[in-house]
């Protein structure tokens, strides 16, 4: 009888302990918390200032790689992110959208300064030398390649189309697939913004 009571007590303790633990957040996007890549970048923003991830600590950061002459994916992504930030209301000020060009030969600082803020004045365009761009692409496992008229200036660029999301502590947390709904992205960013800062 004593053995049965001890087993029952142990089972009850296990259930209570499980009930008291914080449930893992359920995101619509792919949860890549703990990824061993995407730690940092060193690029220049469209105002000419050197930038790294630490410059945006305290905000949820979204990072997308594209180019200004992209016919569909890039403007679609930036349009969606502009709507996301708008729907977040006051919390939109705690989100930083970053656009990294994979076309440093054509995407000058001046062109990025016209293109990126046109979707939302708070958005920031980033660029680097061809070598810096390649380094950052490797760090974030981004694919990009010229296609079409590669000998001239009318080429297009095939590139990865997803968006990385960092929490306010600068940790890589989510991968958002291209075409994800605005509603789902808003819900995911709200979760990250609501997390306690002590989360590990």
C-alpha positions in Angstrom: 0.0 0.0 0.0 2.8 2.4 0.9 4.5 1.6 -2.5 1.3 2.5 -4.3 0.9 5.8 -2.4 4.6 6.7 -3.2 4.1 6.0 -6.9 0.9 8.0 -7.0 2.7 10.9 -5.2 5.6 10.8 -7.7 3.2 10.8 -10.6 1.2 13.8 -9.2 4.5 15.7 -8.7 5.5 15.0 -12.3 2.2 16.2 -13.7 2.3 19.4 -11.5 5.8 20.1 -12.6 4.8 19.8 -16.2 1.8 22.0 -15.7 3.9 24.7 -14.2 6.5 24.9 -17.0 6.1 27.5 -19.6 4.9 26.1 -22.9 7.1 26.6 -25.9 5.7 29.4 -28.1 3.8 28.2 -31.2 4.9 30.3 -34.2 3.4 30.3 -37.7 6.9 30.8 -39.1 9.7 28.2 -38.8 11.2 28.3 -35.3 15.0 28.3 -35.7 15.8 29.3 -32.1 19.4 28.2 -31.3 20.6 28.2 -34.9 24.4 28.2 -35.1 24.5 30.7 -38.0 23.2 34.2 -38.7 25.1 35.7 -35.8 26.2 39.1 -37.1 26.9 41.2 -40.2 29.0 44.3 -41.0 27.4 46.4 -43.8 26.6 50.0 -44.5 23.1 51.5 -44.4 21.6 53.8 -47.0 22.6 56.9 -45.2 26.3 55.8 -45.2 26.6 54.6 -41.6 28.3 51.3 -40.7 25.8 48.9 -39.3 25.6 45.6 -37.4 23.0 43.6 -35.6 23.9 45.1 -32.2 22.8 48.5 -33.5 19.2 47.4 -33.4 19.3 45.6 -30.0 16.0 46.1 -28.2 13.9 45.7 -31.3 12.6 42.8 -33.2 14.6 42.8 -36.4 13.5 41.3 -39.8 16.3 40.7 -42.3 15.6 40.1 -46.0 18.0 39.7 -48.9 17.0 41.1 -52.3 17.7 43.8 -54.9 16.0 46.9 -56.1 15.4 45.7 -59.7 13.7 42.5 -58.5 10.4 42.3 -60.4 8.1 40.7 -57.8 9.5 38.9 -54.7 11.3 41.9 -53.2 8.6 44.6 -53.6 6.0 42.0 -52.4 8.1 41.3 -49.3 8.6 45.0 -48.4 4.9 45.8 -49.1 3.9 43.0 -46.7 6.3 44.1 -44.0 5.0 47.7 -44.3 1.5 46.3 -43.6 2.8 44.2 -40.7 4.4 47.3 -39.1 1.3 49.3 -39.7 -1.0 46.7 -38.0 1.3 46.5 -35.0 0.4 50.1 -34.2 2.6 51.6 -31.5 4.6 48.3 -31.3 5.6 48.9 -34.9 8.2 51.3 -33.5 9.8 48.3 -31.8 10.4 46.5 -35.1 13.2 47.2 -37.5 12.9 46.0 -41.1 16.3 45.6 -42.9 16.8 45.0 -46.6 20.2 43.7 -47.7 21.0 44.0 -51.4 22.6 41.0 -53.1 23.3 43.3 -56.1 26.0 45.7 -54.9 27.2 46.5 -58.4 23.9 48.2 -59.3 22.3 49.0 -55.9 24.2 52.1 -54.8 23.6 53.9 -51.5 21.6 56.6 -53.3 19.4 54.0 -55.0 18.8 52.1 -51.8 18.0 55.4 -50.0 15.2 56.0 -52.6 13.9 52.5 -52.9 13.7 51.0 -49.4 12.2 53.9 -47.4 9.5 54.3 -50.1 7.8 51.3 -48.5 8.1 52.7 -45.0 10.4 55.6 -43.9 11.6 53.4 -41.0 12.9 50.7 -43.2 16.7 50.5 -43.7 18.6 49.4 -46.8 22.0 47.8 -46.3 24.9 47.2 -48.8 28.5 46.1 -48.9 31.3 45.4 -51.3 30.9 42.2 -53.4 33.2 40.5 -50.9 31.2 41.7 -47.9 28.0 40.7 -49.6 29.3 37.2 -50.2 30.5 36.9 -46.6 27.1 37.9 -45.2 25.3 35.6 -47.6 27.4 32.7 -46.3 26.8 33.6 -42.7 23.1 33.6 -43.3 23.0 30.7 -45.7 21.6 32.8 -48.5 21.8 31.8 -52.1 22.1 34.3 -54.9 23.2 34.1 -58.5 23.1 36.3 -61.6 21.0 35.1 -64.5 20.1 36.3 -67.9 22.3 39.0 -69.4 25.2 38.4 -67.0 27.7 40.0 -69.4 25.7 43.3 -69.5 23.7 45.3 -67.0 20.3 43.8 -67.7 20.7 40.7 -65.6 18.3 39.4 -63.0 19.3 37.7 -59.7 18.0 34.4 -58.4 18.0 34.5 -54.6 16.7 33.1 -51.4 13.3 34.6 -50.6 12.7 34.0 -46.9 13.0 36.5 -44.1 15.0 36.0 -40.9 13.6 37.4 -37.6 15.6 38.3 -34.5 14.2 38.9 -31.0 15.0 42.1 -29.1 18.0 40.4 -27.5 19.6 39.9 -31.0 19.0 36.2 -31.1 17.9 34.5 -34.4 14.5 33.1 -33.8 12.4 32.6 -36.9 12.5 32.0 -40.7 9.5 33.4 -42.5 8.7 31.8 -45.8 8.0 34.0 -48.7 4.2 34.4 -49.1 3.4 34.0 -45.4 0.3 35.9 -44.6 0.5 39.3 -42.9 -1.8 38.1 -40.1 0.6 35.3 -39.3 3.7 37.5 -39.3 1.9 40.0 -37.1 1.0 37.3 -34.6 4.6 35.9 -34.6 6.2 39.4 -34.0 3.7 40.1 -31.2 4.9 36.9 -29.5 8.5 38.0 -29.7 7.8 41.5 -28.5 5.9 40.1 -25.5 8.6 37.7 -24.4 10.4 38.6 -21.1 13.8 40.0 -21.7 15.4 37.3 -19.5 14.4 34.5 -21.9 17.3 32.3 -22.9 
